[in-house]
Amino acid sequence: MLLINIKENENIDKALKRFKKKFEKTGVLKELRRRQAFIKPSIINREQWKDAVYKNNKFGNHNEA
């Protein structure tokens, strides 16, 4: 549970902004969206493999002379 202490004479907009930052850092919304649909482990592995190949091609050590 997130607790936000509102200081005396503090604008409600600032307190709301602090709450939103804390809420985003917890990752609750991201986790909720991730759990809405089941993704097979083989699909996850394939996506990770594709990302690794892409990064290796883009940023890997290429011997260019």
LOTORVO-715675 format. One record per residue: x, y, z of N, C-alpha, C, O in turn; residue in one letter. Coordinates in nm, 3 decimals, decimal comma. Example, Ala and Ser with C-alpha at 12.3 -4.5 7.8 and 13.67 -1.06 7.14 Angstrom:
% residues 2
<banu n_u="1,319" n_v="-0,569" n_w="0,780" ca_u="1,230" ca_v="-0,450" ca_w="0,780" c_u="1,320" c_v="-0,330" c_w="0,780" o_u="1,424" o_v="-0,332" o_w="0,846" r="A"/>
<banu n_u="1,285" n_v="-0,225" n_w="0,708" ca_u="1,367" ca_v="-0,106" ca_w="0,714" c_u="1,290" c_v="0,003" c_w="0,787" o_u="1,341" o_v="0,114" o_w="0,804" r="S"/>
% end
This chain:
% residues 65
<banu n_u="0,084" n_v="-0,117" n_w="0,000" ca_u="0,000" ca_v="0,000" ca_w="0,000" c_u="0,089" c_v="0,124" c_w="0,000" o_u="0,185" o_v="0,132" o_w="0,076" r="M"/>
<banu n_u="0,056" n_v="0,218" n_w="-0,084" ca_u="0,134" ca_v="0,341" ca_w="-0,095" c_u="0,081" c_v="0,445" c_w="0,002" o_u="-0,040" o_v="0,468" o_w="0,011" r="L"/>
<banu n_u="0,171" n_v="0,505" n_w="0,073" ca_u="0,134" ca_v="0,614" ca_w="0,163" c_u="0,207" c_v="0,740" c_w="0,120" o_u="0,328" o_v="0,739" o_w="0,099" r="L"/>
<banu n_u="0,131" n_v="0,846" n_w="0,107" ca_u="0,186" ca_v="0,975" ca_w="0,070" c_u="0,153" c_v="1,072" c_w="0,183" o_u="0,036" o_v="1,099" o_w="0,211" r="I"/>
<banu n_u="0,256" n_v="1,123" n_w="0,246" ca_u="0,235" ca_v="1,222" ca_w="0,352" c_u="0,224" c_v="1,360" c_w="0,288" o_u="0,316" o_v="1,406" o_w="0,221" r="N"/>
<banu n_u="0,110" n_v="1,424" n_w="0,310" ca_u="0,089" ca_v="1,557" ca_w="0,255" c_u="0,137" c_v="1,657" c_w="0,359" o_u="0,092" o_v="1,658" o_w="0,473" r="I"/>
<banu n_u="0,229" n_v="1,740" n_w="0,315" ca_u="0,287" ca_v="1,840" ca_w="0,405" c_u="0,191" c_v="1,958" c_w="0,420" o_u="0,102" o_v="1,979" o_w="0,338" r="K"/>
<banu n_u="0,212" n_v="2,031" n_w="0,525" ca_u="0,127" ca_v="2,146" ca_w="0,551" c_u="0,144" c_v="2,249" c_w="0,440" o_u="0,256" o_v="2,280" o_w="0,399" r="E"/>
<banu n_u="0,034" n_v="2,302" n_w="0,392" ca_u="0,031" ca_v="2,402" ca_w="0,284" c_u="0,087" c_v="2,348" c_w="0,153" o_u="0,134" o_v="2,426" o_w="0,071" r="N"/>
<banu n_u="0,083" n_v="2,216" n_w="0,132" ca_u="0,131" ca_v="2,159" ca_w="0,007" c_u="0,016" c_v="2,152" c_w="-0,093" o_u="-0,096" o_v="2,117" o_w="-0,059" r="E"/>
<banu n_u="0,047" n_v="2,186" n_w="-0,215" ca_u="-0,051" ca_v="2,182" ca_w="-0,322" c_u="-0,090" c_v="2,036" c_w="-0,349" o_u="-0,004" o_v="1,948" o_w="-0,348" r="N"/>
<banu n_u="-0,218" n_v="2,012" n_w="-0,372" ca_u="-0,266" ca_v="1,875" ca_w="-0,395" c_u="-0,209" c_v="1,819" c_w="-0,525" o_u="-0,191" o_v="1,698" o_w="-0,537" r="I"/>
<banu n_u="-0,181" n_v="1,906" n_w="-0,622" ca_u="-0,124" ca_v="1,860" ca_w="-0,748" c_u="0,015" c_v="1,800" c_w="-0,728" o_u="0,049" o_v="1,699" o_w="-0,789" r="D"/>
<banu n_u="0,095" n_v="1,862" n_w="-0,642" ca_u="0,229" ca_v="1,809" ca_w="-0,614" c_u="0,221" c_v="1,674" c_w="-0,544" o_u="0,298" o_v="1,583" o_w="-0,575" r="K"/>
<banu n_u="0,128" n_v="1,662" n_w="-0,450" ca_u="0,111" ca_v="1,535" ca_w="-0,380" c_u="0,064" c_v="1,426" c_w="-0,476" o_u="0,109" o_v="1,312" o_w="-0,467" r="A"/>
<banu n_u="-0,024" n_v="1,461" n_w="-0,567" ca_u="-0,073" ca_v="1,365" ca_w="-0,665" c_u="0,039" c_v="1,323" c_w="-0,759" o_u="0,047" o_v="1,206" o_w="-0,797" r="L"/>
<banu n_u="0,126" n_v="1,416" n_w="-0,796" ca_u="0,239" ca_v="1,385" ca_w="-0,882" c_u="0,335" c_v="1,289" c_w="-0,811" o_u="0,385" o_v="1,196" o_w="-0,874" r="K"/>
<banu n_u="0,361" n_v="1,311" n_w="-0,682" ca_u="0,446" ca_v="1,220" ca_w="-0,606" c_u="0,384" c_v="1,081" c_w="-0,598" o_u="0,454" o_v="0,980" o_w="-0,609" r="R"/>
<banu n_u="0,250" n_v="1,075" n_w="-0,580" ca_u="0,181" ca_v="0,947" ca_w="-0,575" c_u="0,195" c_v="0,872" c_w="-0,707" o_u="0,222" o_v="0,752" o_w="-0,708" r="F"/>
<banu n_u="0,177" n_v="0,943" n_w="-0,818" ca_u="0,187" ca_v="0,880" ca_w="-0,948" c_u="0,327" c_v="0,824" c_w="-0,972" o_u="0,341" o_v="0,715" o_w="-1,028" r="K"/>
<banu n_u="0,430" n_v="0,898" n_w="-0,932" ca_u="0,567" ca_v="0,851" ca_w="-0,948" c_u="0,591" c_v="0,724" c_w="-0,867" o_u="0,649" o_v="0,628" o_w="-0,918" r="K"/>
<banu n_u="0,546" n_v="0,723" n_w="-0,743" ca_u="0,563" ca_v="0,604" ca_w="-0,659" c_u="0,487" c_v="0,485" c_w="-0,716" o_u="0,538" o_v="0,373" o_w="-0,717" r="K"/>
<banu n_u="0,366" n_v="0,510" n_w="-0,765" ca_u="0,285" ca_v="0,404" ca_w="-0,820" c_u="0,351" c_v="0,345" c_w="-0,944" o_u="0,352" o_v="0,223" o_w="-0,962" r="F"/>
<banu n_u="0,407" n_v="0,429" n_w="-1,028" ca_u="0,474" ca_v="0,380" ca_w="-1,149" c_u="0,599" c_v="0,298" c_w="-1,114" o_u="0,628" o_v="0,199" o_w="-1,181" r="E"/>
<banu n_u="0,671" n_v="0,338" n_w="-1,011" ca_u="0,791" ca_v="0,265" ca_w="-0,971" c_u="0,759" c_v="0,126" c_w="-0,918" o_u="0,842" o_v="0,035" o_w="-0,928" r="K"/>
<banu n_u="0,641" n_v="0,107" n_w="-0,863" ca_u="0,606" ca_v="-0,025" ca_w="-0,811" c_u="0,584" c_v="-0,126" c_w="-0,923" o_u="0,603" o_v="-0,246" o_w="-0,903" r="T"/>
<banu n_u="0,542" n_v="-0,080" n_w="-1,042" ca_u="0,524" ca_v="-0,169" ca_w="-1,156" c_u="0,394" c_v="-0,247" c_w="-1,152" o_u="0,382" o_v="-0,349" o_w="-1,221" r="G"/>
<banu n_u="0,298" n_v="-0,204" n_w="-1,075" ca_u="0,172" ca_v="-0,276" ca_w="-1,062" c_u="0,096" c_v="-0,279" c_w="-1,194" o_u="0,046" o_v="-0,383" o_w="-1,235" r="V"/>
<banu n_u="0,088" n_v="-0,166" n_w="-1,261" ca_u="0,012" ca_v="-0,158" ca_w="-1,385" c_u="0,078" c_v="-0,241" c_w="-1,494" o_u="0,009" o_v="-0,306" o_w="-1,572" r="L"/>
<banu n_u="0,210" n_v="-0,239" n_w="-1,500" ca_u="0,283" ca_v="-0,317" ca_w="-1,600" c_u="0,260" c_v="-0,467" c_w="-1,578" o_u="0,241" o_v="-0,542" o_w="-1,673" r="K"/>
<banu n_u="0,261" n_v="-0,509" n_w="-1,452" ca_u="0,238" ca_v="-0,649" ca_w="-1,417" c_u="0,095" c_v="-0,690" c_w="-1,453" o_u="0,073" o_v="-0,801" o_w="-1,502" r="E"/>
<banu n_u="-0,001" n_v="-0,602" n_w="-1,428" ca_u="-0,140" ca_v="-0,631" ca_w="-1,460" c_u="-0,158" c_v="-0,653" c_w="-1,610" o_u="-0,226" o_v="-0,746" o_w="-1,652" r="L"/>
<banu n_u="-0,097" n_v="-0,567" n_w="-1,691" ca_u="-0,109" ca_v="-0,581" ca_w="-1,836" c_u="-0,040" c_v="-0,708" c_w="-1,885" o_u="-0,086" o_v="-0,773" o_w="-1,978" r="R"/>
<banu n_u="0,072" n_v="-0,743" n_w="-1,821" ca_u="0,145" ca_v="-0,863" ca_w="-1,859" c_u="0,062" c_v="-0,989" c_w="-1,831" o_u="0,070" o_v="-1,086" o_w="-1,906" r="R"/>
<banu n_u="-0,015" n_v="-0,988" n_w="-1,725" ca_u="-0,092" ca_v="-1,106" ca_w="-1,685" c_u="-0,226" c_v="-1,119" c_w="-1,756" o_u="-0,294" o_v="-1,220" o_w="-1,737" r="R"/>
<banu n_u="-0,265" n_v="-1,022" n_w="-1,836" ca_u="-0,396" ca_v="-1,030" ca_w="-1,901" c_u="-0,404" c_v="-1,141" c_w="-2,004" o_u="-0,511" o_v="-1,196" o_w="-2,027" r="Q"/>
<banu n_u="-0,292" n_v="-1,174" n_w="-2,067" ca_u="-0,293" ca_v="-1,279" ca_w="-2,167" c_u="-0,176" c_v="-1,373" c_w="-2,142" o_u="-0,066" o_v="-1,328" o_w="-2,110" r="A"/>
<banu n_u="-0,200" n_v="-1,502" n_w="-2,156" ca_u="-0,095" ca_v="-1,601" ca_w="-2,136" c_u="-0,010" c_v="-1,611" c_w="-2,261" o_u="-0,062" o_v="-1,620" o_w="-2,373" r="F"/>
<banu n_u="0,120" n_v="-1,608" n_w="-2,242" ca_u="0,214" ca_v="-1,625" ca_w="-2,353" c_u="0,295" c_v="-1,750" c_w="-2,326" o_u="0,354" o_v="-1,766" o_w="-2,219" r="I"/>
<banu n_u="0,297" n_v="-1,839" n_w="-2,423" ca_u="0,368" ca_v="-1,965" ca_w="-2,405" c_u="0,517" c_v="-1,939" c_w="-2,384" o_u="0,573" o_v="-1,846" o_w="-2,442" r="K"/>
<banu n_u="0,582" n_v="-2,021" n_w="-2,300" ca_u="0,725" ca_v="-2,003" ca_w="-2,277" c_u="0,808" c_v="-2,012" c_w="-2,404" o_u="0,910" o_v="-1,944" o_w="-2,416" r="P"/>
<banu n_u="0,766" n_v="-2,095" n_w="-2,500" ca_u="0,841" ca_v="-2,107" ca_w="-2,624" c_u="0,837" c_v="-1,975" c_w="-2,703" o_u="0,935" o_v="-1,938" o_w="-2,767" r="S"/>
<banu n_u="0,725" n_v="-1,905" n_w="-2,698" ca_u="0,714" ca_v="-1,776" ca_w="-2,765" c_u="0,804" c_v="-1,673" c_w="-2,697" o_u="0,869" o_v="-1,594" o_w="-2,764" r="I"/>
<banu n_u="0,807" n_v="-1,675" n_w="-2,564" ca_u="0,892" ca_v="-1,582" ca_w="-2,489" c_u="1,038" c_v="-1,607" c_w="-2,524" o_u="1,114" o_v="-1,513" o_w="-2,548" r="I"/>
<banu n_u="1,077" n_v="-1,735" n_w="-2,527" ca_u="1,216" ca_v="-1,768" ca_w="-2,561" c_u="1,250" c_v="-1,724" c_w="-2,702" o_u="1,360" o_v="-1,673" o_w="-2,727" r="N"/>
<banu n_u="1,158" n_v="-1,743" n_w="-2,795" ca_u="1,182" ca_v="-1,703" ca_w="-2,934" c_u="1,201" c_v="-1,552" c_w="-2,944" o_u="1,289" o_v="-1,506" o_w="-3,017" r="R"/>
<banu n_u="1,119" n_v="-1,474" n_w="-2,871" ca_u="1,132" ca_v="-1,329" ca_w="-2,873" c_u="1,266" c_v="-1,285" c_w="-2,814" o_u="1,331" o_v="-1,194" o_w="-2,866" r="E"/>
<banu n_u="1,307" n_v="-1,350" n_w="-2,705" ca_u="1,436" ca_v="-1,317" ca_w="-2,645" c_u="1,550" c_v="-1,350" c_w="-2,740" o_u="1,648" o_v="-1,275" o_w="-2,748" r="Q"/>
<banu n_u="1,538" n_v="-1,460" n_w="-2,813" ca_u="1,640" ca_v="-1,500" ca_w="-2,909" c_u="1,649" c_v="-1,396" c_w="-3,023" o_u="1,758" o_v="-1,357" o_w="-3,064" r="W"/>
<banu n_u="1,532" n_v="-1,354" n_w="-3,072" ca_u="1,529" ca_v="-1,254" ca_w="-3,179" c_u="1,594" c_v="-1,123" c_w="-3,132" o_u="1,671" o_v="-1,062" o_w="-3,207" r="K"/>
<banu n_u="1,563" n_v="-1,081" n_w="-3,010" ca_u="1,622" ca_v="-0,958" ca_w="-2,957" c_u="1,773" c_v="-0,970" c_w="-2,946" o_u="1,846" o_v="-0,876" o_w="-2,978" r="D"/>
<banu n_u="1,820" n_v="-1,086" n_w="-2,900" ca_u="1,964" ca_v="-1,107" ca_w="-2,885" c_u="2,034" c_v="-1,103" c_w="-3,020" o_u="2,141" o_v="-1,044" o_w="-3,033" r="A"/>
<banu n_u="1,974" n_v="-1,166" n_w="-3,121" ca_u="2,033" ca_v="-1,166" ca_w="-3,255" c_u="2,037" c_v="-1,024" c_w="-3,310" o_u="2,137" o_v="-0,983" o_w="-3,368" r="V"/>
<banu n_u="1,929" n_v="-0,951" n_w="-3,293" ca_u="1,923" ca_v="-0,813" ca_w="-3,341" c_u="2,031" c_v="-0,727" c_w="-3,275" o_u="2,103" o_v="-0,654" o_w="-3,342" r="Y"/>
<banu n_u="2,040" n_v="-0,737" n_w="-3,142" ca_u="2,139" ca_v="-0,657" ca_w="-3,069" c_u="2,281" c_v="-0,696" c_w="-3,109" o_u="2,368" o_v="-0,610" o_w="-3,120" r="K"/>
<banu n_u="2,304" n_v="-0,826" n_w="-3,130" ca_u="2,436" ca_v="-0,871" ca_w="-3,171" c_u="2,472" c_v="-0,817" c_w="-3,309" o_u="2,586" o_v="-0,775" o_w="-3,333" r="N"/>
<banu n_u="2,375" n_v="-0,817" n_w="-3,400" ca_u="2,400" ca_v="-0,764" ca_w="-3,534" c_u="2,423" c_v="-0,613" c_w="-3,531" o_u="2,506" o_v="-0,561" o_w="-3,605" r="N"/>
<banu n_u="2,351" n_v="-0,545" n_w="-3,446" ca_u="2,360" ca_v="-0,399" ca_w="-3,443" c_u="2,481" c_v="-0,351" c_w="-3,363" o_u="2,554" o_v="-0,261" o_w="-3,406" r="K"/>
<banu n_u="2,503" n_v="-0,411" n_w="-3,246" ca_u="2,605" ca_v="-0,361" ca_w="-3,156" c_u="2,724" c_v="-0,455" c_w="-3,138" o_u="2,819" o_v="-0,422" o_w="-3,068" r="F"/>
<banu n_u="2,719" n_v="-0,570" n_w="-3,200" ca_u="2,825" ca_v="-0,669" ca_w="-3,181" c_u="2,959" c_v="-0,623" c_w="-3,236" o_u="2,967" o_v="-0,524" o_w="-3,310" r="G"/>
<banu n_u="3,062" n_v="-0,694" n_w="-3,200" ca_u="3,195" ca_v="-0,662" ca_w="-3,249" c_u="3,210" c_v="-0,711" c_w="-3,391" o_u="3,211" o_v="-0,832" o_w="-3,416" r="N"/>
<banu n_u="3,223" n_v="-0,620" n_w="-3,483" ca_u="3,243" ca_v="-0,654" ca_w="-3,623" c_u="3,386" c_v="-0,617" c_w="-3,659" o_u="3,432" o_v="-0,507" o_w="-3,630" r="H"/>
<banu n_u="3,455" n_v="-0,710" n_w="-3,721" ca_u="3,593" ca_v="-0,683" ca_w="-3,762" c_u="3,592" c_v="-0,620" c_w="-3,900" o_u="3,588" o_v="-0,689" o_w="-4,002" r="N"/>
<banu n_u="3,596" n_v="-0,489" n_w="-3,900" ca_u="3,598" ca_v="-0,415" ca_w="-4,026" c_u="3,736" c_v="-0,355" c_w="-4,046" o_u="3,787" o_v="-0,287" o_w="-3,957" r="E"/>
<banu n_u="3,796" n_v="-0,378" n_w="-4,160" ca_u="3,930" ca_v="-0,326" ca_w="-4,182" c_u="3,932" c_v="-0,226" c_w="-4,295" o_u="4,038" o_v="-0,171" o_w="-4,327" r="A"/>
% end
